[in-house]
């Protein structure tokens, strides 16, 4: 019930839901790079897997030849051959 009320307030005020609810944002450039925003921590990184913890979800990206081009507390850029991305609710 409370979550529905929060969504109604955010919608009525035209606020960006991703910022208000702390959702991760994932942007792809083809299958060779991705930028993730609003993540909390890097759980696992190898040349084939990237796992990130968000506020309400975990993100797992799989592929090969991964490297992290840059990261800071707000966003991370992954490069390599991306095969899949999966969100898991926590």
PDB file with one MODEL, atoms N, CA, C and O in Angstrom:
MODEL        1
ATOM      1  N   UNK A   1       0.829  -1.200   0.000  1.00  0.00           N
ATOM      2  CA  UNK A   1       0.000   0.000   0.000  1.00  0.00           C
ATOM      3  C   UNK A   1       0.868   1.257   0.000  1.00  0.00           C
ATOM      4  O   UNK A   1       0.634   2.176  -0.785  1.00  0.00           O
ATOM      5  N   UNK A   2       1.864   1.295   0.875  1.00  0.00           N
ATOM      6  CA  UNK A   2       2.723   2.463   0.980  1.00  0.00           C
ATOM      7  C   UNK A   2       3.508   2.682  -0.308  1.00  0.00           C
ATOM      8  O   UNK A   2       3.696   3.819  -0.743  1.00  0.00           O
ATOM      9  N   UNK A   3       3.964   1.594  -0.914  1.00  0.00           N
ATOM     10  CA  UNK A   3       4.714   1.688  -2.160  1.00  0.00           C
ATOM     11  C   UNK A   3       3.849   2.291  -3.261  1.00  0.00           C
ATOM     12  O   UNK A   3       4.336   3.091  -4.060  1.00  0.00           O
ATOM     13  N   UNK A   4       2.594   1.924  -3.311  1.00  0.00           N
ATOM     14  CA  UNK A   4       1.668   2.486  -4.305  1.00  0.00           C
ATOM     15  C   UNK A   4       1.479   3.991  -4.080  1.00  0.00           C
ATOM     16  O   UNK A   4       1.396   4.758  -5.039  1.00  0.00           O
ATOM     17  N   UNK A   5       1.413   4.400  -2.840  1.00  0.00           N
ATOM     18  CA  UNK A   5       1.267   5.821  -2.511  1.00  0.00           C
ATOM     19  C   UNK A   5       2.516   6.596  -2.923  1.00  0.00           C
ATOM     20  O   UNK A   5       2.414   7.701  -3.456  1.00  0.00           O
ATOM     21  N   UNK A   6       3.684   6.025  -2.680  1.00  0.00           N
ATOM     22  CA  UNK A   6       4.932   6.679  -3.090  1.00  0.00           C
ATOM     23  C   UNK A   6       4.968   6.851  -4.601  1.00  0.00           C
ATOM     24  O   UNK A   6       5.348   7.910  -5.101  1.00  0.00           O
ATOM     25  N   UNK A   7       4.571   5.811  -5.329  1.00  0.00           N
ATOM     26  CA  UNK A   7       4.561   5.898  -6.789  1.00  0.00           C
ATOM     27  C   UNK A   7       3.595   6.969  -7.268  1.00  0.00           C
ATOM     28  O   UNK A   7       3.886   7.675  -8.233  1.00  0.00           O
ATOM     29  N   UNK A   8       2.444   7.101  -6.606  1.00  0.00           N
ATOM     30  CA  UNK A   8       1.460   8.112  -6.982  1.00  0.00           C
ATOM     31  C   UNK A   8       2.015   9.520  -6.761  1.00  0.00           C
ATOM     32  O   UNK A   8       1.798  10.411  -7.582  1.00  0.00           O
ATOM     33  N   UNK A   9       2.732   9.719  -5.651  1.00  0.00           N
ATOM     34  CA  UNK A   9       3.322  11.026  -5.353  1.00  0.00           C
ATOM     35  C   UNK A   9       4.408  11.357  -6.373  1.00  0.00           C
ATOM     36  O   UNK A   9       4.462  12.475  -6.887  1.00  0.00           O
ATOM     37  N   UNK A  10       5.269  10.391  -6.664  1.00  0.00           N
ATOM     38  CA  UNK A  10       6.345  10.598  -7.627  1.00  0.00           C
ATOM     39  C   UNK A  10       5.753  10.939  -8.996  1.00  0.00           C
ATOM     40  O   UNK A  10       6.235  11.846  -9.674  1.00  0.00           O
ATOM     41  N   UNK A  11       4.721  10.221  -9.394  1.00  0.00           N
ATOM     42  CA  UNK A  11       4.069  10.473 -10.681  1.00  0.00           C
ATOM     43  C   UNK A  11       3.416  11.850 -10.709  1.00  0.00           C
ATOM     44  O   UNK A  11       3.554  12.578 -11.692  1.00  0.00           O
ATOM     45  N   UNK A  12       2.708  12.216  -9.646  1.00  0.00           N
ATOM     46  CA  UNK A  12       2.007  13.508  -9.596  1.00  0.00           C
ATOM     47  C   UNK A  12       2.986  14.678  -9.646  1.00  0.00           C
ATOM     48  O   UNK A  12       2.669  15.728 -10.204  1.00  0.00           O
ATOM     49  N   UNK A  13       4.174  14.502  -9.065  1.00  0.00           N
ATOM     50  CA  UNK A  13       5.167  15.574  -9.040  1.00  0.00           C
ATOM     51  C   UNK A  13       6.121  15.518 -10.233  1.00  0.00           C
ATOM     52  O   UNK A  13       7.036  16.335 -10.339  1.00  0.00           O
ATOM     53  N   UNK A  14       5.904  14.556 -11.126  1.00  0.00           N
ATOM     54  CA  UNK A  14       6.759  14.376 -12.306  1.00  0.00           C
ATOM     55  C   UNK A  14       8.227  14.196 -11.942  1.00  0.00           C
ATOM     56  O   UNK A  14       9.113  14.735 -12.606  1.00  0.00           O
ATOM     57  N   UNK A  15       8.474  13.434 -10.884  1.00  0.00           N
ATOM     58  CA  UNK A  15       9.839  13.135 -10.462  1.00  0.00           C
ATOM     59  C   UNK A  15      10.328  11.885 -11.187  1.00  0.00           C
ATOM     60  O   UNK A  15       9.523  11.008 -11.503  1.00  0.00           O
ATOM     61  N   UNK A  16      11.621  11.785 -11.456  1.00  0.00           N
ATOM     62  CA  UNK A  16      12.145  10.570 -12.095  1.00  0.00           C
ATOM     63  C   UNK A  16      12.105   9.392 -11.117  1.00  0.00           C
ATOM     64  O   UNK A  16      12.720   9.447 -10.052  1.00  0.00           O
ATOM     65  N   UNK A  17      11.385   8.333 -11.479  1.00  0.00           N
ATOM     66  CA  UNK A  17      11.226   7.183 -10.593  1.00  0.00           C
ATOM     67  C   UNK A  17      12.547   6.517 -10.255  1.00  0.00           C
ATOM     68  O   UNK A  17      12.741   6.074  -9.123  1.00  0.00           O
ATOM     69  N   UNK A  18      13.464   6.437 -11.219  1.00  0.00           N
ATOM     70  CA  UNK A  18      14.737   5.764 -10.968  1.00  0.00           C
ATOM     71  C   UNK A  18      15.508   6.435  -9.836  1.00  0.00           C
ATOM     72  O   UNK A  18      16.118   5.749  -9.015  1.00  0.00           O
ATOM     73  N   UNK A  19      15.491   7.741  -9.782  1.00  0.00           N
ATOM     74  CA  UNK A  19      16.217   8.466  -8.738  1.00  0.00           C
ATOM     75  C   UNK A  19      15.494   8.310  -7.402  1.00  0.00           C
ATOM     76  O   UNK A  19      16.127   8.038  -6.382  1.00  0.00           O
ATOM     77  N   UNK A  20      14.202   8.476  -7.403  1.00  0.00           N
ATOM     78  CA  UNK A  20      13.435   8.436  -6.161  1.00  0.00           C
ATOM     79  C   UNK A  20      13.477   7.060  -5.512  1.00  0.00           C
ATOM     80  O   UNK A  20      13.614   6.955  -4.293  1.00  0.00           O
ATOM     81  N   UNK A  21      13.362   6.003  -6.312  1.00  0.00           N
ATOM     82  CA  UNK A  21      13.333   4.653  -5.767  1.00  0.00           C
ATOM     83  C   UNK A  21      14.693   3.971  -5.762  1.00  0.00           C
ATOM     84  O   UNK A  21      14.804   2.836  -5.298  1.00  0.00           O
ATOM     85  N   UNK A  22      15.732   4.633  -6.266  1.00  0.00           N
ATOM     86  CA  UNK A  22      17.070   4.075  -6.257  1.00  0.00           C
ATOM     87  C   UNK A  22      17.263   2.916  -7.212  1.00  0.00           C
ATOM     88  O   UNK A  22      18.080   2.033  -6.953  1.00  0.00           O
ATOM     89  N   UNK A  23      16.534   2.901  -8.300  1.00  0.00           N
ATOM     90  CA  UNK A  23      16.633   1.818  -9.276  1.00  0.00           C
ATOM     91  C   UNK A  23      17.926   1.933 -10.083  1.00  0.00           C
ATOM     92  O   UNK A  23      18.381   3.035 -10.390  1.00  0.00           O
ATOM     93  N   UNK A  24      18.513   0.779 -10.424  1.00  0.00           N
ATOM     94  CA  UNK A  24      19.670   0.775 -11.310  1.00  0.00           C
ATOM     95  C   UNK A  24      19.207   1.069 -12.728  1.00  0.00           C
ATOM     96  O   UNK A  24      18.136   0.634 -13.152  1.00  0.00           O
ATOM     97  N   UNK A  25      20.023   1.809 -13.448  1.00  0.00           N
ATOM     98  CA  UNK A  25      19.772   2.078 -14.860  1.00  0.00           C
ATOM     99  C   UNK A  25      20.858   1.383 -15.664  1.00  0.00           C
ATOM    100  O   UNK A  25      22.029   1.403 -15.285  1.00  0.00           O
ATOM    101  N   UNK A  26      20.468   0.767 -16.778  1.00  0.00           N
ATOM    102  CA  UNK A  26      21.396   0.028 -17.612  1.00  0.00           C
ATOM    103  C   UNK A  26      21.242   0.505 -19.045  1.00  0.00           C
ATOM    104  O   UNK A  26      20.159   0.425 -19.624  1.00  0.00           O
ATOM    105  N   UNK A  27      22.341   1.007 -19.619  1.00  0.00           N
ATOM    106  CA  UNK A  27      22.349   1.518 -20.993  1.00  0.00           C
ATOM    107  C   UNK A  27      23.344   0.714 -21.814  1.00  0.00           C
ATOM    108  O   UNK A  27      24.508   0.589 -21.433  1.00  0.00           O
ATOM    109  N   UNK A  28      22.895   0.169 -22.934  1.00  0.00           N
ATOM    110  CA  UNK A  28      23.765  -0.601 -23.820  1.00  0.00           C
ATOM    111  C   UNK A  28      24.161   0.222 -25.037  1.00  0.00           C
ATOM    112  O   UNK A  28      23.371   1.017 -25.545  1.00  0.00           O
ATOM    113  N   UNK A  29      25.382   0.025 -25.496  1.00  0.00           N
ATOM    114  CA  UNK A  29      25.813   0.502 -26.800  1.00  0.00           C
ATOM    115  C   UNK A  29      26.148  -0.761 -27.578  1.00  0.00           C
ATOM    116  O   UNK A  29      27.255  -1.292 -27.486  1.00  0.00           O
ATOM    117  N   UNK A  30      25.167  -1.232 -28.348  1.00  0.00           N
ATOM    118  CA  UNK A  30      25.324  -2.502 -29.044  1.00  0.00           C
ATOM    119  C   UNK A  30      25.533  -3.611 -28.041  1.00  0.00           C
ATOM    120  O   UNK A  30      24.968  -3.585 -26.947  1.00  0.00           O
ATOM    121  N   UNK A  31      26.353  -4.595 -28.414  1.00  0.00           N
ATOM    122  CA  UNK A  31      26.642  -5.701 -27.491  1.00  0.00           C
ATOM    123  C   UNK A  31      28.070  -5.621 -26.958  1.00  0.00           C
ATOM    124  O   UNK A  31      28.602  -6.600 -26.434  1.00  0.00           O
ATOM    125  N   UNK A  32      28.688  -4.437 -27.099  1.00  0.00           N
ATOM    126  CA  UNK A  32      30.094  -4.317 -26.713  1.00  0.00           C
ATOM    127  C   UNK A  32      30.367  -3.371 -25.548  1.00  0.00           C
ATOM    128  O   UNK A  32      31.502  -3.296 -25.077  1.00  0.00           O
ATOM    129  N   UNK A  33      29.361  -2.653 -25.077  1.00  0.00           N
ATOM    130  CA  UNK A  33      29.576  -1.846 -23.878  1.00  0.00           C
ATOM    131  C   UNK A  33      28.244  -1.556 -23.198  1.00  0.00           C
ATOM    132  O   UNK A  33      27.186  -1.541 -23.827  1.00  0.00           O
ATOM    133  N   UNK A  34      28.335  -1.325 -21.892  1.00  0.00           N
ATOM    134  CA  UNK A  34      27.156  -0.999 -21.093  1.00  0.00           C
ATOM    135  C   UNK A  34      27.578  -0.046 -19.982  1.00  0.00           C
ATOM    136  O   UNK A  34      28.680  -0.140 -19.442  1.00  0.00           O
ATOM    137  N   UNK A  35      26.677   0.869 -19.658  1.00  0.00           N
ATOM    138  CA  UNK A  35      26.876   1.776 -18.539  1.00  0.00           C
ATOM    139  C   UNK A  35      25.774   1.487 -17.523  1.00  0.00           C
ATOM    140  O   UNK A  35      24.596   1.417 -17.876  1.00  0.00           O
ATOM    141  N   UNK A  36      26.161   1.320 -16.274  1.00  0.00           N
ATOM    142  CA  UNK A  36      25.217   1.067 -15.191  1.00  0.00           C
ATOM    143  C   UNK A  36      25.287   2.252 -14.235  1.00  0.00           C
ATOM    144  O   UNK A  36      26.368   2.663 -13.814  1.00  0.00           O
ATOM    145  N   UNK A  37      24.120   2.794 -13.899  1.00  0.00           N
ATOM    146  CA  UNK A  37      24.031   3.883 -12.931  1.00  0.00           C
ATOM    147  C   UNK A  37      23.257   3.420 -11.709  1.00  0.00           C
ATOM    148  O   UNK A  37      22.462   2.483 -11.789  1.00  0.00           O
ATOM    149  N   UNK A  38      23.487   4.067 -10.594  1.00  0.00           N
ATOM    150  CA  UNK A  38      22.780   3.827  -9.328  1.00  0.00           C
ATOM    151  C   UNK A  38      23.046   2.449  -8.733  1.00  0.00           C
ATOM    152  O   UNK A  38      22.165   1.889  -8.081  1.00  0.00           O
ATOM    153  N   UNK A  39      24.232   1.892  -8.937  1.00  0.00           N
ATOM    154  CA  UNK A  39      24.554   0.632  -8.275  1.00  0.00           C
ATOM    155  C   UNK A  39      25.184   0.948  -6.921  1.00  0.00           C
ATOM    156  O   UNK A  39      25.690   2.051  -6.709  1.00  0.00           O
ATOM    157  N   UNK A  40      25.152  -0.004  -6.023  1.00  0.00           N
ATOM    158  CA  UNK A  40      25.726   0.210  -4.693  1.00  0.00           C
ATOM    159  C   UNK A  40      27.125  -0.369  -4.557  1.00  0.00           C
ATOM    160  O   UNK A  40      28.005   0.254  -3.963  1.00  0.00           O
ATOM    161  N   UNK A  41      27.334  -1.572  -5.113  1.00  0.00           N
ATOM    162  CA  UNK A  41      28.656  -2.181  -4.982  1.00  0.00           C
ATOM    163  C   UNK A  41      28.880  -3.230  -6.062  1.00  0.00           C
ATOM    164  O   UNK A  41      27.937  -3.761  -6.649  1.00  0.00           O
ATOM    165  N   UNK A  42      30.166  -3.512  -6.309  1.00  0.00           N
ATOM    166  CA  UNK A  42      30.556  -4.582  -7.212  1.00  0.00           C
ATOM    167  C   UNK A  42      30.686  -5.841  -6.354  1.00  0.00           C
ATOM    168  O   UNK A  42      31.500  -5.889  -5.432  1.00  0.00           O
ATOM    169  N   UNK A  43      29.881  -6.854  -6.661  1.00  0.00           N
ATOM    170  CA  UNK A  43      29.895  -8.103  -5.907  1.00  0.00           C
ATOM    171  C   UNK A  43      30.946  -9.053  -6.477  1.00  0.00           C
ATOM    172  O   UNK A  43      31.679  -9.693  -5.723  1.00  0.00           O
ATOM    173  N   UNK A  44      31.021  -9.146  -7.814  1.00  0.00           N
ATOM    174  CA  UNK A  44      31.947 -10.053  -8.475  1.00  0.00           C
ATOM    175  C   UNK A  44      32.314  -9.484  -9.831  1.00  0.00           C
ATOM    176  O   UNK A  44      31.459  -8.972 -10.553  1.00  0.00           O
ATOM    177  N   UNK A  45      33.591  -9.577 -10.173  1.00  0.00           N
ATOM    178  CA  UNK A  45      34.022  -9.195 -11.514  1.00  0.00           C
ATOM    179  C   UNK A  45      35.083 -10.162 -11.995  1.00  0.00           C
ATOM    180  O   UNK A  45      36.100 -10.367 -11.334  1.00  0.00           O
ATOM    181  N   UNK A  46      34.834 -10.763 -13.172  1.00  0.00           N
ATOM    182  CA  UNK A  46      35.819 -11.579 -13.864  1.00  0.00           C
ATOM    183  C   UNK A  46      35.781 -11.165 -15.322  1.00  0.00           C
ATOM    184  O   UNK A  46      35.064 -10.231 -15.682  1.00  0.00           O
ATOM    185  N   UNK A  47      36.545 -11.847 -16.170  1.00  0.00           N
ATOM    186  CA  UNK A  47      36.509 -11.500 -17.586  1.00  0.00           C
ATOM    187  C   UNK A  47      35.245 -12.007 -18.274  1.00  0.00           C
ATOM    188  O   UNK A  47      35.038 -11.729 -19.455  1.00  0.00           O
ATOM    189  N   UNK A  48      34.378 -12.762 -17.541  1.00  0.00           N
ATOM    190  CA  UNK A  48      33.136 -13.279 -18.133  1.00  0.00           C
ATOM    191  C   UNK A  48      31.868 -12.910 -17.358  1.00  0.00           C
ATOM    192  O   UNK A  48      30.764 -13.107 -17.867  1.00  0.00           O
ATOM    193  N   UNK A  49      32.003 -12.380 -16.140  1.00  0.00           N
ATOM    194  CA  UNK A  49      30.831 -12.079 -15.303  1.00  0.00           C
ATOM    195  C   UNK A  49      31.031 -10.776 -14.542  1.00  0.00           C
ATOM    196  O   UNK A  49      32.110 -10.501 -14.017  1.00  0.00           O
ATOM    197  N   UNK A  50      29.963  -9.977 -14.493  1.00  0.00           N
ATOM    198  CA  UNK A  50      29.915  -8.802 -13.628  1.00  0.00           C
ATOM    199  C   UNK A  50      28.641  -8.906 -12.804  1.00  0.00           C
ATOM    200  O   UNK A  50      27.548  -9.017 -13.358  1.00  0.00           O
ATOM    201  N   UNK A  51      28.778  -8.869 -11.471  1.00  0.00           N
ATOM    202  CA  UNK A  51      27.613  -8.871 -10.587  1.00  0.00           C
ATOM    203  C   UNK A  51      27.644  -7.599  -9.767  1.00  0.00           C
ATOM    204  O   UNK A  51      28.649  -7.276  -9.133  1.00  0.00           O
ATOM    205  N   UNK A  52      26.526  -6.875  -9.787  1.00  0.00           N
ATOM    206  CA  UNK A  52      26.399  -5.623  -9.051  1.00  0.00           C
ATOM    207  C   UNK A  52      25.229  -5.701  -8.081  1.00  0.00           C
ATOM    208  O   UNK A  52      24.206  -6.322  -8.369  1.00  0.00           O
ATOM    209  N   UNK A  53      25.392  -5.067  -6.937  1.00  0.00           N
ATOM    210  CA  UNK A  53      24.327  -4.952  -5.947  1.00  0.00           C
ATOM    211  C   UNK A  53      23.700  -3.578  -6.077  1.00  0.00           C
ATOM    212  O   UNK A  53      24.404  -2.569  -6.113  1.00  0.00           O
ATOM    213  N   UNK A  54      22.380  -3.534  -6.147  1.00  0.00           N
ATOM    214  CA  UNK A  54      21.647  -2.282  -6.150  1.00  0.00           C
ATOM    215  C   UNK A  54      20.842  -2.161  -4.870  1.00  0.00           C
ATOM    216  O   UNK A  54      20.976  -2.986  -3.966  1.00  0.00           O
ATOM    217  N   UNK A  55      20.019  -1.150  -4.790  1.00  0.00           N
ATOM    218  CA  UNK A  55      19.200  -0.944  -3.600  1.00  0.00           C
ATOM    219  C   UNK A  55      18.164  -2.051  -3.445  1.00  0.00           C
ATOM    220  O   UNK A  55      17.970  -2.570  -2.346  1.00  0.00           O
ATOM    221  N   UNK A  56      17.501  -2.416  -4.537  1.00  0.00           N
ATOM    222  CA  UNK A  56      16.432  -3.411  -4.464  1.00  0.00           C
ATOM    223  C   UNK A  56      16.652  -4.600  -5.393  1.00  0.00           C
ATOM    224  O   UNK A  56      15.844  -5.528  -5.407  1.00  0.00           O
ATOM    225  N   UNK A  57      17.735  -4.585  -6.168  1.00  0.00           N
ATOM    226  CA  UNK A  57      17.987  -5.663  -7.120  1.00  0.00           C
ATOM    227  C   UNK A  57      19.472  -5.978  -7.214  1.00  0.00           C
ATOM    228  O   UNK A  57      20.325  -5.190  -6.803  1.00  0.00           O
ATOM    229  N   UNK A  58      19.758  -7.156  -7.770  1.00  0.00           N
ATOM    230  CA  UNK A  58      21.113  -7.526  -8.152  1.00  0.00           C
ATOM    231  C   UNK A  58      21.119  -7.617  -9.672  1.00  0.00           C
ATOM    232  O   UNK A  58      20.125  -8.025 -10.273  1.00  0.00           O
ATOM    233  N   UNK A  59      22.219  -7.243 -10.291  1.00  0.00           N
ATOM    234  CA  UNK A  59      22.374  -7.315 -11.735  1.00  0.00           C
ATOM    235  C   UNK A  59      23.541  -8.236 -12.050  1.00  0.00           C
ATOM    236  O   UNK A  59      24.628  -8.089 -11.492  1.00  0.00           O
ATOM    237  N   UNK A  60      23.306  -9.197 -12.955  1.00  0.00           N
ATOM    238  CA  UNK A  60      24.358 -10.084 -13.424  1.00  0.00           C
ATOM    239  C   UNK A  60      24.480  -9.919 -14.926  1.00  0.00           C
ATOM    240  O   UNK A  60      23.505 -10.099 -15.655  1.00  0.00           O
ATOM    241  N   UNK A  61      25.675  -9.577 -15.394  1.00  0.00           N
ATOM    242  CA  UNK A  61      25.949  -9.438 -16.826  1.00  0.00           C
ATOM    243  C   UNK A  61      26.958 -10.521 -17.171  1.00  0.00           C
ATOM    244  O   UNK A  61      27.971 -10.669 -16.489  1.00  0.00           O
ATOM    245  N   UNK A  62      26.682 -11.289 -18.240  1.00  0.00           N
ATOM    246  CA  UNK A  62      27.604 -12.341 -18.659  1.00  0.00           C
ATOM    247  C   UNK A  62      28.073 -12.092 -20.091  1.00  0.00           C
ATOM    248  O   UNK A  62      27.394 -11.429 -20.876  1.00  0.00           O
ATOM    249  N   UNK A  63      29.236 -12.630 -20.411  1.00  0.00           N
ATOM    250  CA  UNK A  63      29.808 -12.478 -21.744  1.00  0.00           C
ATOM    251  C   UNK A  63      31.249 -12.936 -21.739  1.00  0.00           C
ATOM    252  O   UNK A  63      31.590 -13.915 -21.076  1.00  0.00           O
ATOM    253  N   UNK A  64      32.109 -12.230 -22.481  1.00  0.00           N
ATOM    254  CA  UNK A  64      33.530 -12.567 -22.473  1.00  0.00           C
ATOM    255  C   UNK A  64      34.371 -11.333 -22.751  1.00  0.00           C
ATOM    256  O   UNK A  64      33.889 -10.325 -23.266  1.00  0.00           O
ATOM    257  N   UNK A  65      35.638 -11.446 -22.394  1.00  0.00           N
ATOM    258  CA  UNK A  65      36.612 -10.363 -22.572  1.00  0.00           C
ATOM    259  C   UNK A  65      36.196  -9.071 -21.873  1.00  0.00           C
ATOM    260  O   UNK A  65      36.408  -7.983 -22.409  1.00  0.00           O
ATOM    261  N   UNK A  66      35.610  -9.180 -20.689  1.00  0.00           N
ATOM    262  CA  UNK A  66      35.144  -8.001 -19.970  1.00  0.00           C
ATOM    263  C   UNK A  66      36.307  -7.194 -19.396  1.00  0.00           C
ATOM    264  O   UNK A  66      37.328  -7.738 -18.974  1.00  0.00           O
ATOM    265  N   UNK A  67      36.114  -5.891 -19.398  1.00  0.00           N
ATOM    266  CA  UNK A  67      36.972  -4.982 -18.650  1.00  0.00           C
ATOM    267  C   UNK A  67      36.100  -3.825 -18.190  1.00  0.00           C
ATOM    268  O   UNK A  67      35.108  -3.475 -18.829  1.00  0.00           O
ATOM    269  N   UNK A  68      36.490  -3.247 -17.077  1.00  0.00           N
ATOM    270  CA  UNK A  68      35.777  -2.077 -16.565  1.00  0.00           C
ATOM    271  C   UNK A  68      36.556  -0.859 -17.028  1.00  0.00           C
ATOM    272  O   UNK A  68      37.686  -0.628 -16.598  1.00  0.00           O
ATOM    273  N   UNK A  69      35.939  -0.084 -17.908  1.00  0.00           N
ATOM    274  CA  UNK A  69      36.612   1.102 -18.458  1.00  0.00           C
ATOM    275  C   UNK A  69      36.759   2.180 -17.397  1.00  0.00           C
ATOM    276  O   UNK A  69      37.805   2.821 -17.289  1.00  0.00           O
ATOM    277  N   UNK A  70      35.701   2.376 -16.614  1.00  0.00           N
ATOM    278  CA  UNK A  70      35.760   3.300 -15.488  1.00  0.00           C
ATOM    279  C   UNK A  70      34.631   2.978 -14.521  1.00  0.00           C
ATOM    280  O   UNK A  70      33.635   2.361 -14.898  1.00  0.00           O
ATOM    281  N   UNK A  71      34.794   3.398 -13.279  1.00  0.00           N
ATOM    282  CA  UNK A  71      33.709   3.315 -12.305  1.00  0.00           C
ATOM    283  C   UNK A  71      33.940   4.350 -11.227  1.00  0.00           C
ATOM    284  O   UNK A  71      35.074   4.720 -10.925  1.00  0.00           O
ATOM    285  N   UNK A  72      32.846   4.808 -10.654  1.00  0.00           N
ATOM    286  CA  UNK A  72      32.870   5.675  -9.484  1.00  0.00           C
ATOM    287  C   UNK A  72      31.638   5.325  -8.661  1.00  0.00           C
ATOM    288  O   UNK A  72      31.001   4.302  -8.912  1.00  0.00           O
ATOM    289  N   UNK A  73      31.295   6.146  -7.694  1.00  0.00           N
ATOM    290  CA  UNK A  73      30.173   5.793  -6.823  1.00  0.00           C
ATOM    291  C   UNK A  73      28.814   5.915  -7.517  1.00  0.00           C
ATOM    292  O   UNK A  73      27.807   5.465  -6.969  1.00  0.00           O
ATOM    293  N   UNK A  74      28.767   6.514  -8.708  1.00  0.00           N
ATOM    294  CA  UNK A  74      27.493   6.694  -9.397  1.00  0.00           C
ATOM    295  C   UNK A  74      27.310   5.834 -10.636  1.00  0.00           C
ATOM    296  O   UNK A  74      26.189   5.430 -10.943  1.00  0.00           O
ATOM    297  N   UNK A  75      28.399   5.544 -11.358  1.00  0.00           N
ATOM    298  CA  UNK A  75      28.246   4.760 -12.571  1.00  0.00           C
ATOM    299  C   UNK A  75      29.488   3.955 -12.897  1.00  0.00           C
ATOM    300  O   UNK A  75      30.587   4.223 -12.411  1.00  0.00           O
ATOM    301  N   UNK A  76      29.263   2.945 -13.752  1.00  0.00           N
ATOM    302  CA  UNK A  76      30.314   2.024 -14.146  1.00  0.00           C
ATOM    303  C   UNK A  76      30.147   1.742 -15.632  1.00  0.00           C
ATOM    304  O   UNK A  76      29.024   1.579 -16.110  1.00  0.00           O
ATOM    305  N   UNK A  77      31.271   1.681 -16.379  1.00  0.00           N
ATOM    306  CA  UNK A  77      31.207   1.333 -17.797  1.00  0.00           C
ATOM    307  C   UNK A  77      31.939   0.018 -18.013  1.00  0.00           C
ATOM    308  O   UNK A  77      33.124  -0.113 -17.709  1.00  0.00           O
ATOM    309  N   UNK A  78      31.201  -0.956 -18.548  1.00  0.00           N
ATOM    310  CA  UNK A  78      31.714  -2.282 -18.847  1.00  0.00           C
ATOM    311  C   UNK A  78      31.914  -2.407 -20.352  1.00  0.00           C
ATOM    312  O   UNK A  78      31.046  -2.010 -21.130  1.00  0.00           O
ATOM    313  N   UNK A  79      33.054  -2.958 -20.764  1.00  0.00           N
ATOM    314  CA  UNK A  79      33.282  -3.225 -22.185  1.00  0.00           C
ATOM    315  C   UNK A  79      33.629  -4.696 -22.354  1.00  0.00           C
ATOM    316  O   UNK A  79      34.115  -5.342 -21.426  1.00  0.00           O
ATOM    317  N   UNK A  80      33.379  -5.212 -23.533  1.00  0.00           N
ATOM    318  CA  UNK A  80      33.604  -6.610 -23.856  1.00  0.00           C
ATOM    319  C   UNK A  80      32.438  -7.112 -24.691  1.00  0.00           C
ATOM    320  O   UNK A  80      31.633  -6.311 -25.166  1.00  0.00           O
ATOM    321  N   UNK A  81      32.332  -8.410 -24.878  1.00  0.00           N
ATOM    322  CA  UNK A  81      31.226  -8.977 -25.637  1.00  0.00           C
ATOM    323  C   UNK A  81      30.132  -9.397 -24.657  1.00  0.00           C
ATOM    324  O   UNK A  81      30.273 -10.399 -23.956  1.00  0.00           O
ATOM    325  N   UNK A  82      29.047  -8.631 -24.612  1.00  0.00           N
ATOM    326  CA  UNK A  82      27.958  -8.868 -23.671  1.00  0.00           C
ATOM    327  C   UNK A  82      26.970  -9.860 -24.276  1.00  0.00           C
ATOM    328  O   UNK A  82      26.492  -9.680 -25.396  1.00  0.00           O
ATOM    329  N   UNK A  83      26.678 -10.899 -23.518  1.00  0.00           N
ATOM    330  CA  UNK A  83      25.721 -11.906 -23.988  1.00  0.00           C
ATOM    331  C   UNK A  83      24.374 -11.791 -23.300  1.00  0.00           C
ATOM    332  O   UNK A  83      23.339 -11.988 -23.936  1.00  0.00           O
ATOM    333  N   UNK A  84      24.367 -11.473 -22.007  1.00  0.00           N
ATOM    334  CA  UNK A  84      23.089 -11.368 -21.300  1.00  0.00           C
ATOM    335  C   UNK A  84      23.215 -10.461 -20.086  1.00  0.00           C
ATOM    336  O   UNK A  84      24.303 -10.229 -19.558  1.00  0.00           O
ATOM    337  N   UNK A  85      22.061  -9.958 -19.665  1.00  0.00           N
ATOM    338  CA  UNK A  85      21.963  -9.160 -18.439  1.00  0.00           C
ATOM    339  C   UNK A  85      20.686  -9.590 -17.738  1.00  0.00           C
ATOM    340  O   UNK A  85      19.627  -9.679 -18.359  1.00  0.00           O
ATOM    341  N   UNK A  86      20.789  -9.857 -16.439  1.00  0.00           N
ATOM    342  CA  UNK A  86      19.638 -10.342 -15.694  1.00  0.00           C
ATOM    343  C   UNK A  86      19.534  -9.628 -14.355  1.00  0.00           C
ATOM    344  O   UNK A  86      20.507  -9.530 -13.607  1.00  0.00           O
ATOM    345  N   UNK A  87      18.331  -9.130 -14.067  1.00  0.00           N
ATOM    346  CA  UNK A  87      18.059  -8.508 -12.771  1.00  0.00           C
ATOM    347  C   UNK A  87      17.383  -9.524 -11.860  1.00  0.00           C
ATOM    348  O   UNK A  87      16.558 -10.324 -12.303  1.00  0.00           O
ATOM    349  N   UNK A  88      17.745  -9.481 -10.574  1.00  0.00           N
ATOM    350  CA  UNK A  88      17.154 -10.361  -9.579  1.00  0.00           C
ATOM    351  C   UNK A  88      16.683  -9.500  -8.416  1.00  0.00           C
ATOM    352  O   UNK A  88      17.469  -8.744  -7.845  1.00  0.00           O
ATOM    353  N   UNK A  89      15.410  -9.608  -8.064  1.00  0.00           N
ATOM    354  CA  UNK A  89      14.885  -8.864  -6.924  1.00  0.00           C
ATOM    355  C   UNK A  89      15.422  -9.437  -5.632  1.00  0.00           C
ATOM    356  O   UNK A  89      15.600 -10.648  -5.497  1.00  0.00           O
ATOM    357  N   UNK A  90      15.680  -8.544  -4.677  1.00  0.00           N
ATOM    358  CA  UNK A  90      16.172  -9.027  -3.369  1.00  0.00           C
ATOM    359  C   UNK A  90      15.210  -8.609  -2.289  1.00  0.00           C
ATOM    360  O   UNK A  90      15.429  -8.910  -1.116  1.00  0.00           O
TER     361      UNK A  90
ENDMDL
END
